[in-house]
Amino acid sequence: MNRFRVVSQSVFGIMAVIGVVACAPLKPPPSSTVVNIREIATIDSVSTTQTSTPLPETPPTPAHDAGDVSPISDAGSNDIEPQAPCLGFNPVAETTAASPTAMAEANHSFILYMVAVPPEDKAMPFWRLQSVPSLALFDDPVFDTFYGLAEQSTGIGLFFDMFRPQLSPNGRYLALPRIAEEPPATGGVWLVDLQTQVLRELLTQTTPFTWNSTSDHIAYIDDLNTLCSLDIAPNAIPTPLFTHPDLDKAYASWSPDGKWIAVISTVLNDAEAAEPALSTYWLISTTGEAPRELASRPSYSLAPTMGEIQWSPDSQLLLIRNELFSPAESIRSPAYDGSAHWMPNSNGLLLVGSNGLRFVTLTGDEIAIINQTFTTTWAFSPDGQQLAYSQPGDAGAEIFVFDLNQQTNQLIGTIPTQGETVSTLYWRADDAFLAADEGLEPDPIWLIEAKPNSKAERLVDDGYLIQVVNQ
């Protein structure tokens, strides 16, 4: 069989194969069903007691080679020889310190966006990273060309489907994937210490990665198809954890308790085969246990995103491509009628589909109907108690907020977009405001208060909303 590589080494190669979802005209939602959101069933015999196991201070067991792995639950041997050193990291602790910034101005939040501007030493405009409020940290020259040439970035939103900035769980560090300024440059991932205002290059290539729960390591897959764990301390050397010839760089997800990293290997079948590709789901231990093979499934994904692997908040379950798995035992997953996403504070699920937004139990039983029309843009508040979503309206994108405690569904206001909806929607840390834009590269960025009869405030005239960072 030929090797199947979902993620190209070129960032724009990735963007070229990622699909765009079109939004159909929608109607306002009906009144929500009154139910107790907290009455969420769990699958029998699966424990939901949360444990906390930080990554060990001593180096993990050397990498396992999947060529010696048995296709049963616990695979392989702990006596396999160590693999070659990991690639793609920056071993030099070069840092840049910015002047102190009053983070309190941002109410523990700041908005990241980009604008097309020509740097002083460049003839063509580049996408520059900026923030609201304006933070001195992002005045560093490295951000002048951070997202590449503006004229070559049609569909740059597709880049952020895979490479959006990631805040560490403790809120101190921000990891920022970069687009190569110009070929043959390879991009990279930059690390910002929001406490000390120091930034440095962490990885030399733009690649997906995942934080551990203690915010001191990231995991990524290098060009040798090896899953690597890297301490973010300066001069650290990454540790190889697992090697497989078909490991897919698009997927790596660290469990909240720190014990496991979920990854996927994928191979392309022969042309006459009924299924185009076959993916195998793996759990890789950070505590020295043998790798576990969860399942193998036909793969139809040509638009990979990190969100295809989702751990439950207590680490006892995980969703992989909408199928439920348990690291502890074999369970039967329901066939969910829509794209399933974990609720922030429980093991219940939000289903997003053609029949609207709904809360369901793990077994697929309906708990509450939020709306009954197709919705693509939604976001849980930082405290997990509110769900915001967008629908087309007569004057632009209508923004609704469903309160999980009060079980109310209210229209808070309309954002005057050129089209009928917004493509991005983020909450501020205070759970009181939302930022949104239409994703038209560039267009206005808006802020709206999460209460009825609110009027949207224009924050930026011409920009592209990347993310709201909530510390």
Secondary structure, 3 states (H helix, E strand, C coil): CEECCCCCCCHHHHHHHCCCCCCCCCCCCCCCCCCCCCCCCCCCCCCCCCCCCCCCCCCCCCCEEHHHCCCCCECCCCCCCCCCCCCCECCCCCCEECCCCCHHHHCCEEEEEEEEECCCCCCCCEEEEEEECCCHHHHCHHHHHCCCEHHHCCCCHHHHHHHCCEECCCCCEEEEEECCCCCCCCCEEEEEECCCCEEEEEECCCCCEEECCCCCEEEEECCCCEEEEEECCCCCCCEEEEECCCEEEEEEEECCCCCEEEEEEEEECCCCCCCCEEEEEEEEECCCCCCEEEEEEEECCCCCCHHHEEECCCCCCEEECCEEECCCCCCCCCCCCCEEEECCCCCCEEEEECCEEEEECCCCCEEEECCCCCCCCEEECCCCCEEEEEEEECCEEEEEEEECCCCEEEEEEEECCCCCCCCEEEECCCCCEEEEECCCCCEEEEEEECCCCCCCEEEEEEEEEEEEEEC
